[in-house]
Amino acid sequence: MKLMLDLVRRHKQVADSGHGGTAIGIPSVCSAHPVVIAATLRECAGQGRPALIEATSNQVNQDGGYTGMTPMDFRRYVQDIAAAEGLPPELLLLGGDHLGPNAWRRLPAEAAMAKAEVMVAQYVAAGFRKIHLDCSMSCAGDPVPLPEAEIAARAVRLCRAAEQAWAASADRGDPPVYVIGTEVPVPGGAHEDLGELDVTSPQAAAATLELHREAFARAGLDLAWERVVAMVVQPGVEFDHHKVIDYRPEKAQALSAFIERQPGLVFEAHSTDYQTPERLAQLARDHFAILKVGPGVTFALRETLWALAAVEREWVGKGEG
């Protein structure tokens, strides 16, 4: 995916130049709602910017997920909306988020991973080119938490399935780029009361990176490793039904300094919904160049619809029209 590789390259160039006030990043919209997707693509078409739309393993998989769509179904669904909104095909980027055994974690690990391999292969065959390898969850019979070495080994299995699917594609196109990382907020936001969040330490990030690097090398996936563009870490942002934890850049300084020393690599921040524009820009300046949102944009749609309904009541009146 040349657009993602170019974005990471430009981000690193700006960082190396010392222009700390400039933020280069991309929002990743993880939603299946047609109005949300249309609004995203319309905005990007108007600005001539790439649009990154992602589906999670629970939303979209070979069994249909909770949307009832397979990866190919979702691709066609988004492409149809993009055509209607005037977004050129070359500016549409499709990604797979949390791709791993999460949807089948009640199964024994081997059965769950076999299903995850099929899913990842279908994502790549359908044209998704940004693949988040997330095997951090324990399956039936696994220890809790899952050891990081096992997480990396399972990520390698999925990467191999993705590479094989790309090689077998009739229209191969650009090869996939990958995102690794295990410190992932709960998809859709936290379900428990939030307190203070611990930011990922540079030591933990370095250990995750090295374990994955070694696992890829042992599997002969050196070329795929060159296309690992981002790590998921915890920058100290989260939300639940009642509270938003705002980004505090001073807490992530050491983490930001760590990624500056890693060529070709940026951070991906999850659950950035409800952060202010200023904090989102600061996240991008601190090398969280991929900012995931989902529930926040759906909530904005809900608020818009409620506001329009209130206007209608004032204008037309109750029980009329």
LINRAGI-V11085 format. One line per field, one symbol per residue. phi: phi as a letter, one per 30 degrees, with the letter a starting at -180 (. if undefined). psi: psi as a letter, one per 40 degrees, with the letter a starting at -180 (. if undefined). burial: 1 if it has 9 or more other ideal C-beta (glycine too) atoms within 8 Angstrom, else 0. A space follows every 10 residues. Layout:
BEGIN
phi=???
psi=???
burial=???
END
This chain:
BEGIN
phi=.ddddddddd dddddddidd dcccabdccc acdddddddd ddddddcicd cccbccdddb adcjhdcicd ededededdd ddddcideed ccccbcchdl dedbdddeed dddddddddd ddedddjdbc bcdbcdddce iddbddeddd edddddeddd dddddddddd cdidddcbbc kcdceeeijd ccdccdcdde dedddddddd ddeddddddi cdddddcdca bdbcdjbaab dbbccddbed dceddddddd ccdibbcccc hdeiddeddd ddedddiddc cdbaeddddd dedddddddd ddddddjdic i
psi=gddddddddd ddddddeege ehhhahihhg iehddddddd ddddddefii hhhiiidddh aeedaeeeii dddddddddd ddddefhide ehhhihifha edefeeiidd dddddddddd dddddeeheh hhhgfeiiih eiihihiddd dddddddddd dddddddeid gdaiiiiihi ieghihheii eihhahhhih iddddddddd ddddddddef fddddeehei hhihefiiia eeihhihgdd eedddddddd ehhehiihhi feieiidddd dddddeegeh hhicdddddd dddddddddd ddddddihei .
burial=1011101111 1101000000 0001110111 1100011111 1101100001 1111111111 1101101011 1111101110 1100101000 1111111111 1111101010 1110111111 1111110111 1111111011 0100010101 1111111111 1111110010 0000111111 1111101011 0001001011 0101111110 1111111010 1001101111 1111111111 0000101010 0100111110 0000111110 1110100011 1111111111 1111111110 1000000000 0110000000 0
END
